[in-house]
Amino acid sequence: MGHSRQTMHLPLHDDSRPLHTTYSAGAGTPLGLGPLAGHQRADVAIVGGGITGCSTALRFVAKR
């Protein structure tokens, strides 16, 4: 007969506040902008501000 083990996985951090990382320490104060209102039109929309979103935005601006 095998033994049954139950493992409790605890979160690595408290999800109610953001992680304190080197990036977040140098990021500055959030802008506090609200959602866009009404109908918006754009040629390009980049969702996300990670390395992929930022490099895509830089490439797009450089080609204009």
N, CA, C and O atoms as a Tripos MOL2 file, in Angstrom:
@<TRIPOS>MOLECULE
protein
  256   255    64     0     0
PROTEIN
NO_CHARGES

@<TRIPOS>ATOM
      1 N           0.8360   -1.1700    0.0000 N.3       1 MET1
      2 CA          0.0000    0.0000    0.0000 C.3       1 MET1
      3 C           0.8840    1.2380    0.0000 C.2       1 MET1
      4 O           1.7610    1.3720    0.8530 O.2       1 MET1
      5 N           0.6590    2.1620   -0.9680 N.am      2 GLY2
      6 CA          1.4750    3.3750   -1.0620 C.3       2 GLY2
      7 C           1.0020    4.4470   -0.0890 C.2       2 GLY2
      8 O          -0.1550    4.4710    0.3300 O.2       2 GLY2
      9 N           1.9010    5.3020    0.2470 N.am      3 HIS3
     10 CA          1.5630    6.4270    1.1260 C.3       3 HIS3
     11 C           1.1160    7.6080    0.2850 C.2       3 HIS3
     12 O           1.6840    7.8760   -0.7740 O.2       3 HIS3
     13 N           0.1090    8.3070    0.7530 N.am      4 SER4
     14 CA         -0.3930    9.4830    0.0720 C.3       4 SER4
     15 C           0.1750   10.7330    0.7530 C.2       4 SER4
     16 O           0.0360   10.9130    1.9630 O.2       4 SER4
     17 N           0.8040   11.5730   -0.0290 N.am      5 ARG5
     18 CA          1.3320   12.8330    0.5000 C.3       5 ARG5
     19 C           0.5790   13.9840   -0.1250 C.2       5 ARG5
     20 O           0.3670   14.0300   -1.3360 O.2       5 ARG5
     21 N           0.1880   14.8940    0.7070 N.am      6 GLN6
     22 CA         -0.4220   16.1120    0.1990 C.3       6 GLN6
     23 C           0.5740   17.2360    0.4080 C.2       6 GLN6
     24 O           1.0700   17.4390    1.5170 O.2       6 GLN6
     25 N           0.8600   17.9540   -0.6390 N.am      7 THR7
     26 CA          1.8020   19.0560   -0.5670 C.3       7 THR7
     27 C           1.0420   20.3590   -0.7040 C.2       7 THR7
     28 O           0.2260   20.5250   -1.6110 O.2       7 THR7
     29 N           1.3130   21.2730    0.1960 N.am      8 MET8
     30 CA          0.6860   22.5840    0.1150 C.3       8 MET8
     31 C           1.6590   23.5200   -0.5970 C.2       8 MET8
     32 O           2.7970   23.6920   -0.1610 O.2       8 MET8
     33 N           1.2090   24.1150   -1.6840 N.am      9 HIS9
     34 CA          2.0340   25.0620   -2.4140 C.3       9 HIS9
     35 C           1.6840   26.4680   -1.9480 C.2       9 HIS9
     36 O           0.5560   26.9300   -2.1210 O.2       9 HIS9
     37 N           2.6380   27.1260   -1.3700 N.am     10 LEU10
     38 CA          2.4310   28.4870   -0.8950 C.3      10 LEU10
     39 C           2.8440   29.4700   -1.9860 C.2      10 LEU10
     40 O           3.7760   29.1940   -2.7420 O.2      10 LEU10
     41 N           2.1650   30.6130   -2.0790 N.am     11 PRO11
     42 CA          2.5740   31.5970   -3.0780 C.3      11 PRO11
     43 C           3.9640   32.1390   -2.7460 C.2      11 PRO11
     44 O           4.3550   32.2110   -1.5810 O.2      11 PRO11
     45 N           4.6960   32.5160   -3.7860 N.am     12 LEU12
     46 CA          6.0370   33.0460   -3.5830 C.3      12 LEU12
     47 C           6.0170   34.4610   -3.0290 C.2      12 LEU12
     48 O           6.9850   34.8990   -2.4070 O.2      12 LEU12
     49 N           4.9330   35.1720   -3.2490 N.am     13 HIS13
     50 CA          4.8070   36.5280   -2.7180 C.3      13 HIS13
     51 C           3.3280   36.8410   -2.5060 C.2      13 HIS13
     52 O           2.4440   36.1110   -2.9540 O.2      13 HIS13
     53 N           3.0940   37.9410   -1.8140 N.am     14 ASP14
     54 CA          1.7330   38.4010   -1.5640 C.3      14 ASP14
     55 C           1.2060   39.0590   -2.8370 C.2      14 ASP14
     56 O           1.7260   40.0960   -3.2490 O.2      14 ASP14
     57 N           0.1880   38.4790   -3.4640 N.am     15 ASP15
     58 CA         -0.3230   38.9940   -4.7330 C.3      15 ASP15
     59 C          -1.0020   40.3490   -4.6170 C.2      15 ASP15
     60 O          -1.3200   40.9540   -5.6410 O.2      15 ASP15
     61 N          -1.2360   40.8460   -3.4100 N.am     16 SER16
     62 CA         -1.9200   42.1260   -3.2700 C.3      16 SER16
     63 C          -0.9920   43.2970   -3.5570 C.2      16 SER16
     64 O          -1.4730   44.4130   -3.7480 O.2      16 SER16
     65 N           0.3070   43.0880   -3.5960 N.am     17 ARG17
     66 CA          1.2300   44.1690   -3.9490 C.3      17 ARG17
     67 C           2.2480   43.6360   -4.9490 C.2      17 ARG17
     68 O           2.6030   42.4580   -4.9250 O.2      17 ARG17
     69 N           2.7180   44.5290   -5.8390 N.am     18 PRO18
     70 CA          3.6440   44.0700   -6.8740 C.3      18 PRO18
     71 C           4.9930   43.6490   -6.2990 C.2      18 PRO18
     72 O           5.3940   44.0940   -5.2240 O.2      18 PRO18
     73 N           5.6780   42.7920   -7.0320 N.am     19 LEU19
     74 CA          7.0080   42.3710   -6.6290 C.3      19 LEU19
     75 C           7.9690   43.5560   -6.6600 C.2      19 LEU19
     76 O           7.8540   44.4240   -7.5250 O.2      19 LEU19
     77 N           8.9060   43.5990   -5.7320 N.am     20 HIS20
     78 CA          9.9440   44.6290   -5.7440 C.3      20 HIS20
     79 C          11.1440   44.0530   -6.4880 C.2      20 HIS20
     80 O          11.8500   43.1840   -5.9760 O.2      20 HIS20
     81 N          11.3590   44.5440   -7.6910 N.am     21 THR21
     82 CA         12.4670   44.0710   -8.5060 C.3      21 THR21
     83 C          13.3290   45.2560   -8.9100 C.2      21 THR21
     84 O          12.9500   46.4040   -8.6770 O.2      21 THR21
     85 N          14.4760   44.9960   -9.5090 N.am     22 THR22
     86 CA         15.3250   46.0780   -9.9990 C.3      22 THR22
     87 C          14.5620   46.9140  -11.0130 C.2      22 THR22
     88 O          14.6620   48.1410  -11.0120 O.2      22 THR22
     89 N          13.7960   46.2520  -11.8840 N.am     23 TYR23
     90 CA         13.0070   46.9720  -12.8800 C.3      23 TYR23
     91 C          11.9660   47.8750  -12.2100 C.2      23 TYR23
     92 O          11.8740   49.0600  -12.5320 O.2      23 TYR23
     93 N          11.1900   47.3220  -11.2880 N.am     24 SER24
     94 CA         10.1350   48.1200  -10.6650 C.3      24 SER24
     95 C          10.7120   49.2540   -9.8120 C.2      24 SER24
     96 O          10.0810   50.3020   -9.6800 O.2      24 SER24
     97 N          11.9000   49.0580   -9.2340 N.am     25 ALA25
     98 CA         12.5150   50.1040   -8.4230 C.3      25 ALA25
     99 C          12.9090   51.3040   -9.2900 C.2      25 ALA25
    100 O          12.8630   52.4410   -8.8220 O.2      25 ALA25
    101 N          13.2910   51.0640  -10.5310 N.am     26 GLY26
    102 CA         13.7030   52.1550  -11.4060 C.3      26 GLY26
    103 C          12.6200   52.6400  -12.3420 C.2      26 GLY26
    104 O          12.8620   53.5390  -13.1480 O.2      26 GLY26
    105 N          11.4410   52.0740  -12.2550 N.am     27 ALA27
    106 CA         10.3770   52.3980  -13.1990 C.3      27 ALA27
    107 C           9.7110   53.7420  -12.9250 C.2      27 ALA27
    108 O           9.0920   54.3140  -13.8230 O.2      27 ALA27
    109 N           9.8240   54.2450  -11.7230 N.am     28 GLY28
    110 CA          9.1740   55.5110  -11.4040 C.3      28 GLY28
    111 C           7.7350   55.3210  -10.9890 C.2      28 GLY28
    112 O           7.2520   54.1970  -10.8540 O.2      28 GLY28
    113 N           7.0610   56.4270  -10.7890 N.am     29 THR29
    114 CA          5.6650   56.4060  -10.3510 C.3      29 THR29
    115 C           4.7510   56.1000  -11.5280 C.2      29 THR29
    116 O           4.9230   56.6710  -12.6050 O.2      29 THR29
    117 N           3.7760   55.2030  -11.3420 N.am     30 PRO30
    118 CA          2.8290   54.9330  -12.4340 C.3      30 PRO30
    119 C           2.1050   56.2140  -12.8570 C.2      30 PRO30
    120 O           1.8740   57.0990  -12.0330 O.2      30 PRO30
    121 N           1.7550   56.3080  -14.1210 N.am     31 LEU31
    122 CA          1.1070   57.5080  -14.6460 C.3      31 LEU31
    123 C          -0.3070   57.6980  -14.1250 C.2      31 LEU31
    124 O          -0.7950   58.8270  -14.0730 O.2      31 LEU31
    125 N          -0.9690   56.6260  -13.7410 N.am     32 GLY32
    126 CA         -2.3310   56.7360  -13.2160 C.3      32 GLY32
    127 C          -3.3490   57.1010  -14.2800 C.2      32 GLY32
    128 O          -4.3570   57.7400  -13.9780 O.2      32 GLY32
    129 N          -3.1010   56.7070  -15.5110 N.am     33 LEU33
    130 CA         -4.0390   57.0060  -16.5820 C.3      33 LEU33
    131 C          -5.2140   56.0500  -16.5410 C.2      33 LEU33
    132 O          -5.0530   54.8640  -16.2550 O.2      33 LEU33
    133 N          -6.3790   56.5630  -16.8250 N.am     34 GLY34
    134 CA         -7.5740   55.7300  -16.8600 C.3      34 GLY34
    135 C          -7.7560   55.1070  -18.2280 C.2      34 GLY34
    136 O          -6.9730   55.3680  -19.1410 O.2      34 GLY34
    137 N          -8.7770   54.2890  -18.3770 N.am     35 PRO35
    138 CA         -9.0530   53.6700  -19.6760 C.3      35 PRO35
    139 C          -9.5030   54.7190  -20.6880 C.2      35 PRO35
    140 O         -10.0160   55.7730  -20.3100 O.2      35 PRO35
    141 N          -9.3100   54.4310  -21.9670 N.am     36 LEU36
    142 CA         -9.7760   55.3230  -23.0220 C.3      36 LEU36
    143 C         -11.2980   55.3200  -23.0490 C.2      36 LEU36
    144 O         -11.9350   54.3040  -22.7700 O.2      36 LEU36
    145 N         -11.8630   56.4550  -23.3840 N.am     37 ALA37
    146 CA        -13.3200   56.5650  -23.4510 C.3      37 ALA37
    147 C         -13.7480   56.7620  -24.8980 C.2      37 ALA37
    148 O         -13.0360   57.3820  -25.6870 O.2      37 ALA37
    149 N         -14.8920   56.2410  -25.2310 N.am     38 GLY38
    150 CA        -15.4480   56.4270  -26.5580 C.3      38 GLY38
    151 C         -14.7460   55.6030  -27.6170 C.2      38 GLY38
    152 O         -14.0140   54.6610  -27.3130 O.2      38 GLY38
    153 N         -14.9820   55.9740  -28.8660 N.am     39 HIS39
    154 CA        -14.4220   55.2530  -30.0090 C.3      39 HIS39
    155 C         -13.0190   55.7770  -30.2920 C.2      39 HIS39
    156 O         -12.8140   56.9870  -30.3840 O.2      39 HIS39
    157 N         -12.0580   54.8780  -30.4310 N.am     40 GLN40
    158 CA        -10.6750   55.2520  -30.7140 C.3      40 GLN40
    159 C         -10.2440   54.5980  -32.0200 C.2      40 GLN40
    160 O         -10.6870   53.4960  -32.3420 O.2      40 GLN40
    161 N          -9.3920   55.2680  -32.7620 N.am     41 ARG41
    162 CA         -8.8720   54.7220  -34.0210 C.3      41 ARG41
    163 C          -7.3520   54.8050  -33.9770 C.2      41 ARG41
    164 O          -6.7850   55.8180  -33.5700 O.2      41 ARG41
    165 N          -6.7020   53.7290  -34.4020 N.am     42 ALA42
    166 CA         -5.2390   53.6930  -34.4180 C.3      42 ALA42
    167 C          -4.7590   52.8620  -35.5910 C.2      42 ALA42
    168 O          -5.4150   51.9030  -35.9960 O.2      42 ALA42
    169 N          -3.6130   53.2340  -36.1330 N.am     43 ASP43
    170 CA         -2.9910   52.4370  -37.1900 C.3      43 ASP43
    171 C          -2.3670   51.1810  -36.6020 C.2      43 ASP43
    172 O          -2.3900   50.1230  -37.2310 O.2      43 ASP43
    173 N          -1.8150   51.2890  -35.4100 N.am     44 VAL44
    174 CA         -1.1460   50.1770  -34.7400 C.3      44 VAL44
    175 C          -1.4910   50.2330  -33.2610 C.2      44 VAL44
    176 O          -1.5410   51.3100  -32.6680 O.2      44 VAL44
    177 N          -1.7280   49.0760  -32.6700 N.am     45 ALA45
    178 CA         -1.9400   48.9750  -31.2280 C.3      45 ALA45
    179 C          -0.9970   47.9130  -30.6930 C.2      45 ALA45
    180 O          -1.0190   46.7660  -31.1400 O.2      45 ALA45
    181 N          -0.1700   48.3000  -29.7360 N.am     46 ILE46
    182 CA          0.7620   47.3670  -29.1210 C.3      46 ILE46
    183 C           0.2770   47.1180  -27.7030 C.2      46 ILE46
    184 O           0.1650   48.0390  -26.8950 O.2      46 ILE46
    185 N          -0.0070   45.8620  -27.4180 N.am     47 VAL47
    186 CA         -0.5030   45.4900  -26.0960 C.3      47 VAL47
    187 C           0.6540   44.8660  -25.3300 C.2      47 VAL47
    188 O           1.2050   43.8430  -25.7360 O.2      47 VAL47
    189 N           1.0090   45.4860  -24.2340 N.am     48 GLY48
    190 CA          2.0940   44.9630  -23.4080 C.3      48 GLY48
    191 C           3.3150   45.8560  -23.4650 C.2      48 GLY48
    192 O           3.6580   46.4070  -24.5110 O.2      48 GLY48
    193 N           3.9530   45.9860  -22.3370 N.am     49 GLY49
    194 CA          5.1310   46.8370  -22.2440 C.3      49 GLY49
    195 C           6.3750   46.0620  -21.8670 C.2      49 GLY49
    196 O           7.3300   46.6310  -21.3380 O.2      49 GLY49
    197 N           6.3680   44.7750  -22.1360 N.am     50 GLY50
    198 CA          7.5540   43.9690  -21.8710 C.3      50 GLY50
    199 C           8.5730   44.1800  -22.9800 C.2      50 GLY50
    200 O           8.4370   45.0960  -23.7910 O.2      50 GLY50
    201 N           9.5760   43.3470  -23.0130 N.am     51 ILE51
    202 CA         10.6430   43.5020  -24.0040 C.3      51 ILE51
    203 C          10.1100   43.3840  -25.4270 C.2      51 ILE51
    204 O          10.5700   44.1000  -26.3170 O.2      51 ILE51
    205 N           9.1550   42.5000  -25.6550 N.am     52 THR52
    206 CA          8.6150   42.3420  -27.0080 C.3      52 THR52
    207 C           7.7870   43.5550  -27.4180 C.2      52 THR52
    208 O           7.9350   44.0580  -28.5320 O.2      52 THR52
    209 N           6.9170   44.0300  -26.5270 N.am     53 GLY53
    210 CA          6.1010   45.2040  -26.8440 C.3      53 GLY53
    211 C           6.9400   46.4500  -27.0530 C.2      53 GLY53
    212 O           6.6810   47.2260  -27.9730 O.2      53 GLY53
    213 N           7.9440   46.6500  -26.2060 N.am     54 CYS54
    214 CA          8.8110   47.8360  -26.3270 C.3      54 CYS54
    215 C           9.6460   47.7830  -27.6010 C.2      54 CYS54
    216 O           9.7770   48.7950  -28.2910 O.2      54 CYS54
    217 N          10.2070   46.6350  -27.9230 N.am     55 SER55
    218 CA         11.0230   46.5480  -29.1330 C.3      55 SER55
    219 C          10.1610   46.6950  -30.3850 C.2      55 SER55
    220 O          10.6100   47.2580  -31.3830 O.2      55 SER55
    221 N           8.9300   46.1950  -30.3380 N.am     56 THR56
    222 CA          8.0160   46.3700  -31.4650 C.3      56 THR56
    223 C           7.6850   47.8490  -31.6560 C.2      56 THR56
    224 O           7.6740   48.3480  -32.7810 O.2      56 THR56
    225 N           7.4190   48.5380  -30.5640 N.am     57 ALA57
    226 CA          7.1220   49.9790  -30.6430 C.3      57 ALA57
    227 C           8.3160   50.7590  -31.1840 C.2      57 ALA57
    228 O           8.1430   51.6470  -32.0180 O.2      57 ALA57
    229 N           9.5100   50.4450  -30.7280 N.am     58 LEU58
    230 CA         10.6980   51.1330  -31.2250 C.3      58 LEU58
    231 C          10.9170   50.8880  -32.7090 C.2      58 LEU58
    232 O          11.2620   51.8110  -33.4460 O.2      58 LEU58
    233 N          10.7220   49.6560  -33.1500 N.am     59 ARG59
    234 CA         10.8670   49.3410  -34.5730 C.3      59 ARG59
    235 C           9.8250   50.0830  -35.4140 C.2      59 ARG59
    236 O          10.1310   50.5830  -36.4970 O.2      59 ARG59
    237 N           8.6130   50.1470  -34.9110 N.am     60 PHE60
    238 CA          7.5360   50.8270  -35.6380 C.3      60 PHE60
    239 C           7.8520   52.3110  -35.7760 C.2      60 PHE60
    240 O           7.7010   52.8740  -36.8600 O.2      60 PHE60
    241 N           8.2880   52.9500  -34.6990 N.am     61 VAL61
    242 CA          8.6030   54.3800  -34.7260 C.3      61 VAL61
    243 C           9.7920   54.6300  -35.6530 C.2      61 VAL61
    244 O           9.7970   55.6220  -36.3820 O.2      61 VAL61
    245 N          10.7860   53.7660  -35.6430 N.am     62 ALA62
    246 CA         11.9820   53.9410  -36.4670 C.3      62 ALA62
    247 C          11.6570   53.8430  -37.9570 C.2      62 ALA62
    248 O          12.3420   54.4600  -38.7730 O.2      62 ALA62
    249 N          10.6350   53.0850  -38.3250 N.am     63 LYS63
    250 CA         10.2970   52.8840  -39.7370 C.3      63 LYS63
    251 C           9.3570   53.9760  -40.2740 C.2      63 LYS63
    252 O           9.1130   54.0340  -41.4790 O.2      63 LYS63
    253 N           8.8450   54.8120  -39.4260 N.am     64 ARG64
    254 CA          7.9120   55.8610  -39.8780 C.3      64 ARG64
    255 C           8.6320   57.0340  -40.4130 C.2      64 ARG64
    256 O           8.0030   58.0050  -40.8360 O.2      64 ARG64
@<TRIPOS>BOND
     1     1     2 1
     2     2     3 1
     3     3     4 2
     4     3     5 am
     5     5     6 1
     6     6     7 1
     7     7     8 2
     8     7     9 am
     9     9    10 1
    10    10    11 1
    11    11    12 2
    12    11    13 am
    13    13    14 1
    14    14    15 1
    15    15    16 2
    16    15    17 am
    17    17    18 1
    18    18    19 1
    19    19    20 2
    20    19    21 am
    21    21    22 1
    22    22    23 1
    23    23    24 2
    24    23    25 am
    25    25    26 1
    26    26    27 1
    27    27    28 2
    28    27    29 am
    29    29    30 1
    30    30    31 1
    31    31    32 2
    32    31    33 am
    33    33    34 1
    34    34    35 1
    35    35    36 2
    36    35    37 am
    37    37    38 1
    38    38    39 1
    39    39    40 2
    40    39    41 am
    41    41    42 1
    42    42    43 1
    43    43    44 2
    44    43    45 am
    45    45    46 1
    46    46    47 1
    47    47    48 2
    48    47    49 am
    49    49    50 1
    50    50    51 1
    51    51    52 2
    52    51    53 am
    53    53    54 1
    54    54    55 1
    55    55    56 2
    56    55    57 am
    57    57    58 1
    58    58    59 1
    59    59    60 2
    60    59    61 am
    61    61    62 1
    62    62    63 1
    63    63    64 2
    64    63    65 am
    65    65    66 1
    66    66    67 1
    67    67    68 2
    68    67    69 am
    69    69    70 1
    70    70    71 1
    71    71    72 2
    72    71    73 am
    73    73    74 1
    74    74    75 1
    75    75    76 2
    76    75    77 am
    77    77    78 1
    78    78    79 1
    79    79    80 2
    80    79    81 am
    81    81    82 1
    82    82    83 1
    83    83    84 2
    84    83    85 am
    85    85    86 1
    86    86    87 1
    87    87    88 2
    88    87    89 am
    89    89    90 1
    90    90    91 1
    91    91    92 2
    92    91    93 am
    93    93    94 1
    94    94    95 1
    95    95    96 2
    96    95    97 am
    97    97    98 1
    98    98    99 1
    99    99   100 2
   100    99   101 am
   101   101   102 1
   102   102   103 1
   103   103   104 2
   104   103   105 am
   105   105   106 1
   106   106   107 1
   107   107   108 2
   108   107   109 am
   109   109   110 1
   110   110   111 1
   111   111   112 2
   112   111   113 am
   113   113   114 1
   114   114   115 1
   115   115   116 2
   116   115   117 am
   117   117   118 1
   118   118   119 1
   119   119   120 2
   120   119   121 am
   121   121   122 1
   122   122   123 1
   123   123   124 2
   124   123   125 am
   125   125   126 1
   126   126   127 1
   127   127   128 2
   128   127   129 am
   129   129   130 1
   130   130   131 1
   131   131   132 2
   132   131   133 am
   133   133   134 1
   134   134   135 1
   135   135   136 2
   136   135   137 am
   137   137   138 1
   138   138   139 1
   139   139   140 2
   140   139   141 am
   141   141   142 1
   142   142   143 1
   143   143   144 2
   144   143   145 am
   145   145   146 1
   146   146   147 1
   147   147   148 2
   148   147   149 am
   149   149   150 1
   150   150   151 1
   151   151   152 2
   152   151   153 am
   153   153   154 1
   154   154   155 1
   155   155   156 2
   156   155   157 am
   157   157   158 1
   158   158   159 1
   159   159   160 2
   160   159   161 am
   161   161   162 1
   162   162   163 1
   163   163   164 2
   164   163   165 am
   165   165   166 1
   166   166   167 1
   167   167   168 2
   168   167   169 am
   169   169   170 1
   170   170   171 1
   171   171   172 2
   172   171   173 am
   173   173   174 1
   174   174   175 1
   175   175   176 2
   176   175   177 am
   177   177   178 1
   178   178   179 1
   179   179   180 2
   180   179   181 am
   181   181   182 1
   182   182   183 1
   183   183   184 2
   184   183   185 am
   185   185   186 1
   186   186   187 1
   187   187   188 2
   188   187   189 am
   189   189   190 1
   190   190   191 1
   191   191   192 2
   192   191   193 am
   193   193   194 1
   194   194   195 1
   195   195   196 2
   196   195   197 am
   197   197   198 1
   198   198   199 1
   199   199   200 2
   200   199   201 am
   201   201   202 1
   202   202   203 1
   203   203   204 2
   204   203   205 am
   205   205   206 1
   206   206   207 1
   207   207   208 2
   208   207   209 am
   209   209   210 1
   210   210   211 1
   211   211   212 2
   212   211   213 am
   213   213   214 1
   214   214   215 1
   215   215   216 2
   216   215   217 am
   217   217   218 1
   218   218   219 1
   219   219   220 2
   220   219   221 am
   221   221   222 1
   222   222   223 1
   223   223   224 2
   224   223   225 am
   225   225   226 1
   226   226   227 1
   227   227   228 2
   228   227   229 am
   229   229   230 1
   230   230   231 1
   231   231   232 2
   232   231   233 am
   233   233   234 1
   234   234   235 1
   235   235   236 2
   236   235   237 am
   237   237   238 1
   238   238   239 1
   239   239   240 2
   240   239   241 am
   241   241   242 1
   242   242   243 1
   243   243   244 2
   244   243   245 am
   245   245   246 1
   246   246   247 1
   247   247   248 2
   248   247   249 am
   249   249   250 1
   250   250   251 1
   251   251   252 2
   252   251   253 am
   253   253   254 1
   254   254   255 1
   255   255   256 2
@<TRIPOS>SUBSTRUCTURE
     1 MET1         2 RESIDUE 1 A MET
     2 GLY2         6 RESIDUE 1 A GLY
     3 HIS3        10 RESIDUE 1 A HIS
     4 SER4        14 RESIDUE 1 A SER
     5 ARG5        18 RESIDUE 1 A ARG
     6 GLN6        22 RESIDUE 1 A GLN
     7 THR7        26 RESIDUE 1 A THR
     8 MET8        30 RESIDUE 1 A MET
     9 HIS9        34 RESIDUE 1 A HIS
    10 LEU10       38 RESIDUE 1 A LEU
    11 PRO11       42 RESIDUE 1 A PRO
    12 LEU12       46 RESIDUE 1 A LEU
    13 HIS13       50 RESIDUE 1 A HIS
    14 ASP14       54 RESIDUE 1 A ASP
    15 ASP15       58 RESIDUE 1 A ASP
    16 SER16       62 RESIDUE 1 A SER
    17 ARG17       66 RESIDUE 1 A ARG
    18 PRO18       70 RESIDUE 1 A PRO
    19 LEU19       74 RESIDUE 1 A LEU
    20 HIS20       78 RESIDUE 1 A HIS
    21 THR21       82 RESIDUE 1 A THR
    22 THR22       86 RESIDUE 1 A THR
    23 TYR23       90 RESIDUE 1 A TYR
    24 SER24       94 RESIDUE 1 A SER
    25 ALA25       98 RESIDUE 1 A ALA
    26 GLY26      102 RESIDUE 1 A GLY
    27 ALA27      106 RESIDUE 1 A ALA
    28 GLY28      110 RESIDUE 1 A GLY
    29 THR29      114 RESIDUE 1 A THR
    30 PRO30      118 RESIDUE 1 A PRO
    31 LEU31      122 RESIDUE 1 A LEU
    32 GLY32      126 RESIDUE 1 A GLY
    33 LEU33      130 RESIDUE 1 A LEU
    34 GLY34      134 RESIDUE 1 A GLY
    35 PRO35      138 RESIDUE 1 A PRO
    36 LEU36      142 RESIDUE 1 A LEU
    37 ALA37      146 RESIDUE 1 A ALA
    38 GLY38      150 RESIDUE 1 A GLY
    39 HIS39      154 RESIDUE 1 A HIS
    40 GLN40      158 RESIDUE 1 A GLN
    41 ARG41      162 RESIDUE 1 A ARG
    42 ALA42      166 RESIDUE 1 A ALA
    43 ASP43      170 RESIDUE 1 A ASP
    44 VAL44      174 RESIDUE 1 A VAL
    45 ALA45      178 RESIDUE 1 A ALA
    46 ILE46      182 RESIDUE 1 A ILE
    47 VAL47      186 RESIDUE 1 A VAL
    48 GLY48      190 RESIDUE 1 A GLY
    49 GLY49      194 RESIDUE 1 A GLY
    50 GLY50      198 RESIDUE 1 A GLY
    51 ILE51      202 RESIDUE 1 A ILE
    52 THR52      206 RESIDUE 1 A THR
    53 GLY53      210 RESIDUE 1 A GLY
    54 CYS54      214 RESIDUE 1 A CYS
    55 SER55      218 RESIDUE 1 A SER
    56 THR56      222 RESIDUE 1 A THR
    57 ALA57      226 RESIDUE 1 A ALA
    58 LEU58      230 RESIDUE 1 A LEU
    59 ARG59      234 RESIDUE 1 A ARG
    60 PHE60      238 RESIDUE 1 A PHE
    61 VAL61      242 RESIDUE 1 A VAL
    62 ALA62      246 RESIDUE 1 A ALA
    63 LYS63      250 RESIDUE 1 A LYS
    64 ARG64      254 RESIDUE 1 A ARG
